Structures are given as structure tokens and as C-alpha cells.
Amino acid sequence: MPSVVHLQETPTEIIIAVTGPPSSASSYIPCTAQKVTLVGHVQLNDPVGGRRIVGNTE
């Protein structure tokens, strides 16, 4: 379940990672891939300009 948004800004990219604990239901059923869509806002230090917005791949 998403609970925390991590934001990292570099001169060329804005990297956004959403983390959180597994749902309580996952202990009873096999892990399956699910698409979760969230809408939220984060405050950037500078305007986006030409930077790419990417998700964290770790």
C-alpha cells in the first residue's frame, strides 16, 4: 500500500518513488502484479524546465 513519496531532483531529471508496506491481504493470497494509480502533489525546488520526470527503478 503506497504511503511515502520520495523525491530527488537533479539538473536533468526529477525522480519520484512511492513506497509503502505490503497490503495485509498479501499474507493470505499469492503475490500478484497490480496497477495502482495515485494522484498527489510534491513541491519542487525549481520549475520542471526541460527535466524528465521518471519513476525510481530500484
mmCIF file as Biopython writes it, N, C-alpha, C and O atoms, coordinates in Angstrom:
data_model
#
loop_
_atom_site.group_PDB
_atom_site.id
_atom_site.type_symbol
_atom_site.label_atom_id
_atom_site.label_alt_id
_atom_site.label_comp_id
_atom_site.label_asym_id
_atom_site.label_entity_id
_atom_site.label_seq_id
_atom_site.pdbx_PDB_ins_code
_atom_site.Cartn_x
_atom_site.Cartn_y
_atom_site.Cartn_z
_atom_site.occupancy
_atom_site.B_iso_or_equiv
_atom_site.auth_seq_id
_atom_site.auth_asym_id
_atom_site.pdbx_PDB_model_num
ATOM 1   N N  . MET A ? 1  ? 0.846  -1.166  0.000   1.0 0.0 1  A 1 
ATOM 2   C CA . MET A ? 1  ? 0.000  0.000   0.000   1.0 0.0 1  A 1 
ATOM 3   C C  . MET A ? 1  ? 0.897  1.236   0.000   1.0 0.0 1  A 1 
ATOM 4   O O  . MET A ? 1  ? 1.692  1.402   0.925   1.0 0.0 1  A 1 
ATOM 5   N N  . PRO A ? 2  ? 0.801  2.086   -0.977  1.0 0.0 2  A 1 
ATOM 6   C CA . PRO A ? 2  ? 1.633  3.284   -1.037  1.0 0.0 2  A 1 
ATOM 7   C C  . PRO A ? 2  ? 1.427  4.181   0.190   1.0 0.0 2  A 1 
ATOM 8   O O  . PRO A ? 2  ? 0.297  4.405   0.623   1.0 0.0 2  A 1 
ATOM 9   N N  . SER A ? 3  ? 2.527  4.687   0.738   1.0 0.0 3  A 1 
ATOM 10  C CA . SER A ? 3  ? 2.396  5.554   1.906   1.0 0.0 3  A 1 
ATOM 11  C C  . SER A ? 3  ? 3.374  6.724   1.915   1.0 0.0 3  A 1 
ATOM 12  O O  . SER A ? 3  ? 3.106  7.739   2.557   1.0 0.0 3  A 1 
ATOM 13  N N  . VAL A ? 4  ? 4.505  6.604   1.214   1.0 0.0 4  A 1 
ATOM 14  C CA . VAL A ? 4  ? 5.525  7.646   1.249   1.0 0.0 4  A 1 
ATOM 15  C C  . VAL A ? 4  ? 5.990  7.960   -0.170  1.0 0.0 4  A 1 
ATOM 16  O O  . VAL A ? 4  ? 6.204  7.051   -0.972  1.0 0.0 4  A 1 
ATOM 17  N N  . VAL A ? 5  ? 6.145  9.236   -0.477  1.0 0.0 5  A 1 
ATOM 18  C CA . VAL A ? 5  ? 6.678  9.654   -1.768  1.0 0.0 5  A 1 
ATOM 19  C C  . VAL A ? 5  ? 8.077  10.218  -1.547  1.0 0.0 5  A 1 
ATOM 20  O O  . VAL A ? 5  ? 8.262  11.135  -0.748  1.0 0.0 5  A 1 
ATOM 21  N N  . HIS A ? 6  ? 9.064  9.665   -2.259  1.0 0.0 6  A 1 
ATOM 22  C CA . HIS A ? 6  ? 10.444 10.157  -2.205  1.0 0.0 6  A 1 
ATOM 23  C C  . HIS A ? 6  ? 10.693 10.943  -3.486  1.0 0.0 6  A 1 
ATOM 24  O O  . HIS A ? 6  ? 10.344 10.488  -4.575  1.0 0.0 6  A 1 
ATOM 25  N N  . LEU A ? 7  ? 11.289 12.110  -3.357  1.0 0.0 7  A 1 
ATOM 26  C CA . LEU A ? 7  ? 11.551 12.977  -4.500  1.0 0.0 7  A 1 
ATOM 27  C C  . LEU A ? 7  ? 13.024 13.327  -4.533  1.0 0.0 7  A 1 
ATOM 28  O O  . LEU A ? 7  ? 13.587 13.753  -3.524  1.0 0.0 7  A 1 
ATOM 29  N N  . GLN A ? 8  ? 13.661 13.151  -5.696  1.0 0.0 8  A 1 
ATOM 30  C CA . GLN A ? 8  ? 15.056 13.545  -5.878  1.0 0.0 8  A 1 
ATOM 31  C C  . GLN A ? 8  ? 15.137 14.387  -7.137  1.0 0.0 8  A 1 
ATOM 32  O O  . GLN A ? 8  ? 14.645 13.989  -8.193  1.0 0.0 8  A 1 
ATOM 33  N N  . GLU A ? 9  ? 15.755 15.541  -7.024  1.0 0.0 9  A 1 
ATOM 34  C CA . GLU A ? 9  ? 15.909 16.427  -8.177  1.0 0.0 9  A 1 
ATOM 35  C C  . GLU A ? 9  ? 17.364 16.485  -8.601  1.0 0.0 9  A 1 
ATOM 36  O O  . GLU A ? 9  ? 18.251 16.635  -7.761  1.0 0.0 9  A 1 
ATOM 37  N N  . THR A ? 10 ? 17.619 16.366  -9.904  1.0 0.0 10 A 1 
ATOM 38  C CA . THR A ? 10 ? 18.946 16.544  -10.479 1.0 0.0 10 A 1 
ATOM 39  C C  . THR A ? 10 ? 18.812 17.593  -11.580 1.0 0.0 10 A 1 
ATOM 40  O O  . THR A ? 10 ? 17.696 17.992  -11.912 1.0 0.0 10 A 1 
ATOM 41  N N  . PRO A ? 11 ? 19.915 18.043  -12.146 1.0 0.0 11 A 1 
ATOM 42  C CA . PRO A ? 11 ? 19.812 19.039  -13.227 1.0 0.0 11 A 1 
ATOM 43  C C  . PRO A ? 11 ? 19.047 18.545  -14.454 1.0 0.0 11 A 1 
ATOM 44  O O  . PRO A ? 11 ? 18.521 19.354  -15.218 1.0 0.0 11 A 1 
ATOM 45  N N  . THR A ? 12 ? 18.977 17.209  -14.653 1.0 0.0 12 A 1 
ATOM 46  C CA . THR A ? 12 ? 18.318 16.685  -15.857 1.0 0.0 12 A 1 
ATOM 47  C C  . THR A ? 12 ? 17.053 15.887  -15.581 1.0 0.0 12 A 1 
ATOM 48  O O  . THR A ? 12 ? 16.263 15.667  -16.499 1.0 0.0 12 A 1 
ATOM 49  N N  . GLU A ? 13 ? 16.832 15.441  -14.333 1.0 0.0 13 A 1 
ATOM 50  C CA . GLU A ? 13 ? 15.700 14.569  -14.034 1.0 0.0 13 A 1 
ATOM 51  C C  . GLU A ? 13 ? 15.047 14.921  -12.702 1.0 0.0 13 A 1 
ATOM 52  O O  . GLU A ? 13 ? 15.666 15.500  -11.810 1.0 0.0 13 A 1 
ATOM 53  N N  . ILE A ? 14 ? 13.783 14.552  -12.605 1.0 0.0 14 A 1 
ATOM 54  C CA . ILE A ? 14 ? 13.058 14.551  -11.339 1.0 0.0 14 A 1 
ATOM 55  C C  . ILE A ? 14 ? 12.650 13.101  -11.121 1.0 0.0 14 A 1 
ATOM 56  O O  . ILE A ? 14 ? 11.883 12.547  -11.909 1.0 0.0 14 A 1 
ATOM 57  N N  . ILE A ? 15 ? 13.158 12.482  -10.055 1.0 0.0 15 A 1 
ATOM 58  C CA . ILE A ? 15 ? 12.928 11.066  -9.805  1.0 0.0 15 A 1 
ATOM 59  C C  . ILE A ? 15 ? 11.931 10.935  -8.659  1.0 0.0 15 A 1 
ATOM 60  O O  . ILE A ? 15 ? 12.162 11.448  -7.564  1.0 0.0 15 A 1 
ATOM 61  N N  . ILE A ? 16 ? 10.823 10.248  -8.917  1.0 0.0 16 A 1 
ATOM 62  C CA . ILE A ? 16 ? 9.770  10.080  -7.920  1.0 0.0 16 A 1 
ATOM 63  C C  . ILE A ? 16 ? 9.628  8.590   -7.622  1.0 0.0 16 A 1 
ATOM 64  O O  . ILE A ? 16 ? 9.466  7.783   -8.537  1.0 0.0 16 A 1 
ATOM 65  N N  . ALA A ? 17 ? 9.689  8.229   -6.342  1.0 0.0 17 A 1 
ATOM 66  C CA . ALA A ? 17 ? 9.493  6.841   -5.926  1.0 0.0 17 A 1 
ATOM 67  C C  . ALA A ? 17 ? 8.415  6.809   -4.848  1.0 0.0 17 A 1 
ATOM 68  O O  . ALA A ? 17 ? 8.440  7.605   -3.909  1.0 0.0 17 A 1 
ATOM 69  N N  . VAL A ? 18 ? 7.483  5.894   -4.988  1.0 0.0 18 A 1 
ATOM 70  C CA . VAL A ? 18 ? 6.418  5.725   -3.996  1.0 0.0 18 A 1 
ATOM 71  C C  . VAL A ? 18 ? 6.671  4.394   -3.301  1.0 0.0 18 A 1 
ATOM 72  O O  . VAL A ? 18 ? 6.806  3.362   -3.959  1.0 0.0 18 A 1 
ATOM 73  N N  . THR A ? 19 ? 6.735  4.415   -1.962  1.0 0.0 19 A 1 
ATOM 74  C CA . THR A ? 19 ? 6.996  3.194   -1.205  1.0 0.0 19 A 1 
ATOM 75  C C  . THR A ? 19 ? 5.933  3.012   -0.131  1.0 0.0 19 A 1 
ATOM 76  O O  . THR A ? 19 ? 5.209  3.945   0.214   1.0 0.0 19 A 1 
ATOM 77  N N  . GLY A ? 20 ? 5.855  1.808   0.382   1.0 0.0 20 A 1 
ATOM 78  C CA . GLY A ? 20 ? 4.924  1.521   1.457   1.0 0.0 20 A 1 
ATOM 79  C C  . GLY A ? 20 ? 4.936  0.043   1.785   1.0 0.0 20 A 1 
ATOM 80  O O  . GLY A ? 20 ? 5.522  -0.752  1.049   1.0 0.0 20 A 1 
ATOM 81  N N  . PRO A ? 21 ? 4.295  -0.337  2.880   1.0 0.0 21 A 1 
ATOM 82  C CA . PRO A ? 21 ? 4.262  -1.743  3.277   1.0 0.0 21 A 1 
ATOM 83  C C  . PRO A ? 21 ? 3.323  -2.540  2.382   1.0 0.0 21 A 1 
ATOM 84  O O  . PRO A ? 21 ? 2.432  -1.971  1.752   1.0 0.0 21 A 1 
ATOM 85  N N  . PRO A ? 22 ? 3.517  -3.854  2.324   1.0 0.0 22 A 1 
ATOM 86  C CA . PRO A ? 22 ? 2.575  -4.677  1.558   1.0 0.0 22 A 1 
ATOM 87  C C  . PRO A ? 22 ? 1.196  -4.622  2.198   1.0 0.0 22 A 1 
ATOM 88  O O  . PRO A ? 22 ? 1.073  -4.373  3.398   1.0 0.0 22 A 1 
ATOM 89  N N  . SER A ? 23 ? 0.166  -4.853  1.404   1.0 0.0 23 A 1 
ATOM 90  C CA . SER A ? 23 ? -1.183 -4.850  1.957   1.0 0.0 23 A 1 
ATOM 91  C C  . SER A ? 23 ? -1.350 -6.039  2.887   1.0 0.0 23 A 1 
ATOM 92  O O  . SER A ? 23 ? -0.669 -7.051  2.722   1.0 0.0 23 A 1 
ATOM 93  N N  . SER A ? 24 ? -2.235 -5.935  3.849   1.0 0.0 24 A 1 
ATOM 94  C CA . SER A ? 24 ? -2.447 -7.019  4.798   1.0 0.0 24 A 1 
ATOM 95  C C  . SER A ? 24 ? -3.009 -8.257  4.104   1.0 0.0 24 A 1 
ATOM 96  O O  . SER A ? 24 ? -2.827 -9.375  4.587   1.0 0.0 24 A 1 
ATOM 97  N N  . ALA A ? 25 ? -3.692 -8.064  2.973   1.0 0.0 25 A 1 
ATOM 98  C CA . ALA A ? 25 ? -4.263 -9.201  2.248   1.0 0.0 25 A 1 
ATOM 99  C C  . ALA A ? 25 ? -3.186 -10.064 1.618   1.0 0.0 25 A 1 
ATOM 100 O O  . ALA A ? 25 ? -3.424 -11.242 1.353   1.0 0.0 25 A 1 
ATOM 101 N N  . SER A ? 26 ? -1.990 -9.500  1.367   1.0 0.0 26 A 1 
ATOM 102 C CA . SER A ? 26 ? -0.956 -10.257 0.663   1.0 0.0 26 A 1 
ATOM 103 C C  . SER A ? 26 ? -0.466 -11.450 1.477   1.0 0.0 26 A 1 
ATOM 104 O O  . SER A ? 26 ? 0.120  -12.370 0.908   1.0 0.0 26 A 1 
ATOM 105 N N  . SER A ? 27 ? -0.688 -11.463 2.789   1.0 0.0 27 A 1 
ATOM 106 C CA . SER A ? 27 ? -0.246 -12.600 3.587   1.0 0.0 27 A 1 
ATOM 107 C C  . SER A ? 27 ? -1.172 -13.805 3.410   1.0 0.0 27 A 1 
ATOM 108 O O  . SER A ? 27 ? -0.823 -14.917 3.806   1.0 0.0 27 A 1 
ATOM 109 N N  . TYR A ? 28 ? -2.339 -13.593 2.821   1.0 0.0 28 A 1 
ATOM 110 C CA . TYR A ? 28 ? -3.306 -14.670 2.652   1.0 0.0 28 A 1 
ATOM 111 C C  . TYR A ? 28 ? -3.410 -15.167 1.217   1.0 0.0 28 A 1 
ATOM 112 O O  . TYR A ? 28 ? -3.907 -16.268 0.981   1.0 0.0 28 A 1 
ATOM 113 N N  . ILE A ? 29 ? -2.953 -14.380 0.264   1.0 0.0 29 A 1 
ATOM 114 C CA . ILE A ? 29 ? -3.070 -14.756 -1.137  1.0 0.0 29 A 1 
ATOM 115 C C  . ILE A ? 29 ? -1.705 -14.621 -1.800  1.0 0.0 29 A 1 
ATOM 116 O O  . ILE A ? 29 ? -0.857 -13.873 -1.313  1.0 0.0 29 A 1 
ATOM 117 N N  . PRO A ? 30 ? -1.476 -15.341 -2.917  1.0 0.0 30 A 1 
ATOM 118 C CA . PRO A ? 30 ? -0.191 -15.188 -3.619  1.0 0.0 30 A 1 
ATOM 119 C C  . PRO A ? 30 ? -0.005 -13.756 -4.116  1.0 0.0 30 A 1 
ATOM 120 O O  . PRO A ? 30 ? -0.969 -13.045 -4.399  1.0 0.0 30 A 1 
ATOM 121 N N  . CYS A ? 31 ? 1.245  -13.364 -4.212  1.0 0.0 31 A 1 
ATOM 122 C CA . CYS A ? 31 ? 1.568  -12.025 -4.704  1.0 0.0 31 A 1 
ATOM 123 C C  . CYS A ? 31 ? 1.229  -11.939 -6.190  1.0 0.0 31 A 1 
ATOM 124 O O  . CYS A ? 31 ? 1.636  -12.794 -6.978  1.0 0.0 31 A 1 
ATOM 125 N N  . THR A ? 32 ? 0.492  -10.915 -6.562  1.0 0.0 32 A 1 
ATOM 126 C CA . THR A ? 32 ? 0.158  -10.699 -7.963  1.0 0.0 32 A 1 
ATOM 127 C C  . THR A ? 32 ? 0.481  -9.266  -8.332  1.0 0.0 32 A 1 
ATOM 128 O O  . THR A ? 32 ? 0.483  -8.377  -7.480  1.0 0.0 32 A 1 
ATOM 129 N N  . ALA A ? 33 ? 0.752  -9.053  -9.592  1.0 0.0 33 A 1 
ATOM 130 C CA . ALA A ? 33 ? 1.026  -7.699  -10.069 1.0 0.0 33 A 1 
ATOM 131 C C  . ALA A ? 33 ? -0.281 -6.932  -10.122 1.0 0.0 33 A 1 
ATOM 132 O O  . ALA A ? 33 ? -1.279 -7.435  -10.639 1.0 0.0 33 A 1 
ATOM 133 N N  . GLN A ? 34 ? -0.280 -5.726  -9.595  1.0 0.0 34 A 1 
ATOM 134 C CA . GLN A ? 34 ? -1.459 -4.884  -9.612  1.0 0.0 34 A 1 
ATOM 135 C C  . GLN A ? 34 ? -1.057 -3.492  -10.048 1.0 0.0 34 A 1 
ATOM 136 O O  . GLN A ? 34 ? 0.005  -2.994  -9.676  1.0 0.0 34 A 1 
ATOM 137 N N  . LYS A ? 35 ? -1.904 -2.877  -10.829 1.0 0.0 35 A 1 
ATOM 138 C CA . LYS A ? 35 ? -1.671 -1.486  -11.219 1.0 0.0 35 A 1 
ATOM 139 C C  . LYS A ? 35 ? -2.389 -0.590  -10.216 1.0 0.0 35 A 1 
ATOM 140 O O  . LYS A ? 35 ? -3.593 -0.725  -9.995  1.0 0.0 35 A 1 
ATOM 141 N N  . VAL A ? 36 ? -1.645 0.315   -9.620  1.0 0.0 36 A 1 
ATOM 142 C CA . VAL A ? 36 ? -2.215 1.249   -8.659  1.0 0.0 36 A 1 
ATOM 143 C C  . VAL A ? 36 ? -1.984 2.655   -9.188  1.0 0.0 36 A 1 
ATOM 144 O O  . VAL A ? 36 ? -0.852 3.027   -9.495  1.0 0.0 36 A 1 
ATOM 145 N N  . THR A ? 37 ? -3.027 3.422   -9.295  1.0 0.0 37 A 1 
ATOM 146 C CA . THR A ? 37 ? -2.917 4.803   -9.763  1.0 0.0 37 A 1 
ATOM 147 C C  . THR A ? 37 ? -3.153 5.737   -8.590  1.0 0.0 37 A 1 
ATOM 148 O O  . THR A ? 37 ? -4.158 5.625   -7.888  1.0 0.0 37 A 1 
ATOM 149 N N  . LEU A ? 38 ? -2.234 6.647   -8.385  1.0 0.0 38 A 1 
ATOM 150 C CA . LEU A ? 38 ? -2.350 7.622   -7.307  1.0 0.0 38 A 1 
ATOM 151 C C  . LEU A ? 38 ? -2.274 9.021   -7.891  1.0 0.0 38 A 1 
ATOM 152 O O  . LEU A ? 38 ? -1.592 9.257   -8.887  1.0 0.0 38 A 1 
ATOM 153 N N  . VAL A ? 39 ? -2.971 9.929   -7.270  1.0 0.0 39 A 1 
ATOM 154 C CA . VAL A ? 39 ? -2.880 11.331  -7.650  1.0 0.0 39 A 1 
ATOM 155 C C  . VAL A ? 39 ? -2.392 12.083  -6.422  1.0 0.0 39 A 1 
ATOM 156 O O  . VAL A ? 39 ? -2.967 11.955  -5.341  1.0 0.0 39 A 1 
ATOM 157 N N  . GLY A ? 40 ? -1.334 12.865  -6.585  1.0 0.0 40 A 1 
ATOM 158 C CA . GLY A ? 40 ? -0.795 13.610  -5.460  1.0 0.0 40 A 1 
ATOM 159 C C  . GLY A ? 40 ? 0.043  14.769  -5.943  1.0 0.0 40 A 1 
ATOM 160 O O  . GLY A ? 40 ? 0.199  14.981  -7.145  1.0 0.0 40 A 1 
ATOM 161 N N  . HIS A ? 41 ? 0.577  15.510  -5.006  1.0 0.0 41 A 1 
ATOM 162 C CA . HIS A ? 41 ? 1.377  16.683  -5.336  1.0 0.0 41 A 1 
ATOM 163 C C  . HIS A ? 41 ? 2.654  16.671  -4.499  1.0 0.0 41 A 1 
ATOM 164 O O  . HIS A ? 41 ? 2.634  16.296  -3.327  1.0 0.0 41 A 1 
ATOM 165 N N  . VAL A ? 42 ? 3.754  17.081  -5.106  1.0 0.0 42 A 1 
ATOM 166 C CA . VAL A ? 42 ? 5.015  17.295  -4.395  1.0 0.0 42 A 1 
ATOM 167 C C  . VAL A ? 42 ? 5.541  18.666  -4.764  1.0 0.0 42 A 1 
ATOM 168 O O  . VAL A ? 42 ? 5.323  19.141  -5.879  1.0 0.0 42 A 1 
ATOM 169 N N  . GLN A ? 43 ? 6.227  19.301  -3.841  1.0 0.0 43 A 1 
ATOM 170 C CA . GLN A ? 43 ? 6.776  20.634  -4.071  1.0 0.0 43 A 1 
ATOM 171 C C  . GLN A ? 43 ? 8.191  20.505  -4.613  1.0 0.0 43 A 1 
ATOM 172 O O  . GLN A ? 43 ? 9.053  19.914  -3.963  1.0 0.0 43 A 1 
ATOM 173 N N  . LEU A ? 44 ? 8.435  21.052  -5.797  1.0 0.0 44 A 1 
ATOM 174 C CA . LEU A ? 44 ? 9.769  21.029  -6.391  1.0 0.0 44 A 1 
ATOM 175 C C  . LEU A ? 44 ? 10.540 22.274  -6.000  1.0 0.0 44 A 1 
ATOM 176 O O  . LEU A ? 44 ? 9.949  23.324  -5.747  1.0 0.0 44 A 1 
ATOM 177 N N  . ASN A ? 45 ? 11.870 22.158  -5.948  1.0 0.0 45 A 1 
ATOM 178 C CA . ASN A ? 45 ? 12.711 23.310  -5.628  1.0 0.0 45 A 1 
ATOM 179 C C  . ASN A ? 45 ? 12.743 24.320  -6.765  1.0 0.0 45 A 1 
ATOM 180 O O  . ASN A ? 45 ? 12.804 25.526  -6.529  1.0 0.0 45 A 1 
ATOM 181 N N  . ASP A ? 46 ? 12.700 23.823  -8.002  1.0 0.0 46 A 1 
ATOM 182 C CA . ASP A ? 46 ? 12.792 24.677  -9.187  1.0 0.0 46 A 1 
ATOM 183 C C  . ASP A ? 46 ? 11.707 24.272  -10.182 1.0 0.0 46 A 1 
ATOM 184 O O  . ASP A ? 46 ? 11.133 23.190  -10.056 1.0 0.0 46 A 1 
ATOM 185 N N  . PRO A ? 47 ? 11.416 25.122  -11.171 1.0 0.0 47 A 1 
ATOM 186 C CA . PRO A ? 47 ? 10.489 24.720  -12.229 1.0 0.0 47 A 1 
ATOM 187 C C  . PRO A ? 47 ? 10.994 23.484  -12.963 1.0 0.0 47 A 1 
ATOM 188 O O  . PRO A ? 47 ? 12.198 23.227  -12.990 1.0 0.0 47 A 1 
ATOM 189 N N  . VAL A ? 48 ? 10.084 22.719  -13.558 1.0 0.0 48 A 1 
ATOM 190 C CA . VAL A ? 48 ? 10.461 21.493  -14.255 1.0 0.0 48 A 1 
ATOM 191 C C  . VAL A ? 48 ? 11.405 21.797  -15.412 1.0 0.0 48 A 1 
ATOM 192 O O  . VAL A ? 48 ? 12.375 21.068  -15.617 1.0 0.0 48 A 1 
ATOM 193 N N  . GLY A ? 49 ? 11.143 22.849  -16.165 1.0 0.0 49 A 1 
ATOM 194 C CA . GLY A ? 49 ? 12.001 23.180  -17.305 1.0 0.0 49 A 1 
ATOM 195 C C  . GLY A ? 49 ? 12.079 22.020  -18.262 1.0 0.0 49 A 1 
ATOM 196 O O  . GLY A ? 49 ? 11.048 21.439  -18.602 1.0 0.0 49 A 1 
ATOM 197 N N  . GLY A ? 50 ? 13.276 21.656  -18.713 1.0 0.0 50 A 1 
ATOM 198 C CA . GLY A ? 50 ? 13.448 20.564  -19.658 1.0 0.0 50 A 1 
ATOM 199 C C  . GLY A ? 50 ? 13.742 19.230  -18.997 1.0 0.0 50 A 1 
ATOM 200 O O  . GLY A ? 50 ? 14.091 18.270  -19.684 1.0 0.0 50 A 1 
ATOM 201 N N  . ARG A ? 51 ? 13.610 19.147  -17.671 1.0 0.0 51 A 1 
ATOM 202 C CA . ARG A ? 51 ? 13.949 17.899  -16.974 1.0 0.0 51 A 1 
ATOM 203 C C  . ARG A ? 51 ? 12.899 16.819  -17.213 1.0 0.0 51 A 1 
ATOM 204 O O  . ARG A ? 51 ? 11.710 17.104  -17.354 1.0 0.0 51 A 1 
ATOM 205 N N  . ARG A ? 52 ? 13.373 15.560  -17.255 1.0 0.0 52 A 1 
ATOM 206 C CA . ARG A ? 52 ? 12.461 14.415  -17.373 1.0 0.0 52 A 1 
ATOM 207 C C  . ARG A ? 52 ? 11.933 14.057  -15.999 1.0 0.0 52 A 1 
ATOM 208 O O  . ARG A ? 52 ? 12.653 14.168  -15.007 1.0 0.0 52 A 1 
ATOM 209 N N  . ILE A ? 53 ? 10.682 13.627  -15.930 1.0 0.0 53 A 1 
ATOM 210 C CA . ILE A ? 53 ? 10.113 13.102  -14.688 1.0 0.0 53 A 1 
ATOM 211 C C  . ILE A ? 53 ? 10.072 11.589  -14.842 1.0 0.0 53 A 1 
ATOM 212 O O  . ILE A ? 53 ? 9.432  11.067  -15.754 1.0 0.0 53 A 1 
ATOM 213 N N  . VAL A ? 54 ? 10.762 10.884  -13.941 1.0 0.0 54 A 1 
ATOM 214 C CA . VAL A ? 54 ? 10.869 9.432   -14.035 1.0 0.0 54 A 1 
ATOM 215 C C  . VAL A ? 54 ? 10.551 8.792   -12.700 1.0 0.0 54 A 1 
ATOM 216 O O  . VAL A ? 54 ? 10.621 9.442   -11.657 1.0 0.0 54 A 1 
ATOM 217 N N  . GLY A ? 55 ? 10.197 7.499   -12.737 1.0 0.0 55 A 1 
ATOM 218 C CA . GLY A ? 55 ? 9.981  6.728   -11.521 1.0 0.0 55 A 1 
ATOM 219 C C  . GLY A ? 55 ? 11.283 6.075   -11.099 1.0 0.0 55 A 1 
ATOM 220 O O  . GLY A ? 55 ? 12.191 5.889   -11.909 1.0 0.0 55 A 1 
ATOM 221 N N  . ASN A ? 56 ? 11.363 5.734   -9.841  1.0 0.0 56 A 1 
ATOM 222 C CA . ASN A ? 56 ? 12.544 5.067   -9.318  1.0 0.0 56 A 1 
ATOM 223 C C  . ASN A ? 56 ? 12.543 3.629   -9.798  1.0 0.0 56 A 1 
ATOM 224 O O  . ASN A ? 56 ? 11.512 2.961   -9.729  1.0 0.0 56 A 1 
ATOM 225 N N  . THR A ? 57 ? 13.679 3.134   -10.286 1.0 0.0 57 A 1 
ATOM 226 C CA . THR A ? 57 ? 13.748 1.772   -10.815 1.0 0.0 57 A 1 
ATOM 227 C C  . THR A ? 57 ? 14.400 0.805   -9.844  1.0 0.0 57 A 1 
ATOM 228 O O  . THR A ? 57 ? 14.635 -0.350  -10.199 1.0 0.0 57 A 1 
ATOM 229 N N  . GLU A ? 58 ? 14.699 1.244   -8.629  1.0 0.0 58 A 1 
ATOM 230 C CA . GLU A ? 58 ? 15.352 0.353   -7.649  1.0 0.0 58 A 1 
ATOM 231 C C  . GLU A ? 58 ? 14.340 -0.517  -6.961  1.0 0.0 58 A 1 
ATOM 232 O O  . GLU A ? 58 ? 14.700 -1.327  -6.108  1.0 0.0 58 A 1 
#
